[in-house]
Amino acid sequence: MNKEEAKKIFGENFKRLRLQSGMSQEELAKALGYTNRSSVNKIELGKNDLPRDKVARAAQVLGCSPLDLFQEEPADVVAETKGAKFIVEFQNLTESNQALVLAYMKALSDSQEREDGNT
């Protein structure tokens, strides 16, 4: 893993843990001693590193182990997070739009089954 990949993984974990804790970027920035949220945003995007002296504080604020910030997420955690996001978004739709989404998903599934049967 190169440095850019490591920053990306750290940033994704940083964001996921921030969201799980219910904090805004601005709240986390203040807790870490930054003057505005742009520093947190750049870390989450993998553009900037979190300085070493702030890693322990970030873990404490986010209620996790410092290791949690660095570990690659297992695929099932990623899928679970995406699934949870989908459910929340789906529940926010009107009943008629939910029906449209379900019909579209059924059409996609049928299409995929036909493609899989032809390969």
Secondary structure, DSSP 8 states (H G I E B T S, - for coil): --HHHHHHHHHHHHHHHHHHHT--HHHHHHHTT-SSTHHHHHHHTTSS---HHHHHHHHHHHTS-HHHHHS---HHHHHHHHHHHHHHHHHTS-HHHHHHHHHHHHHHHHHHHHHHHH-
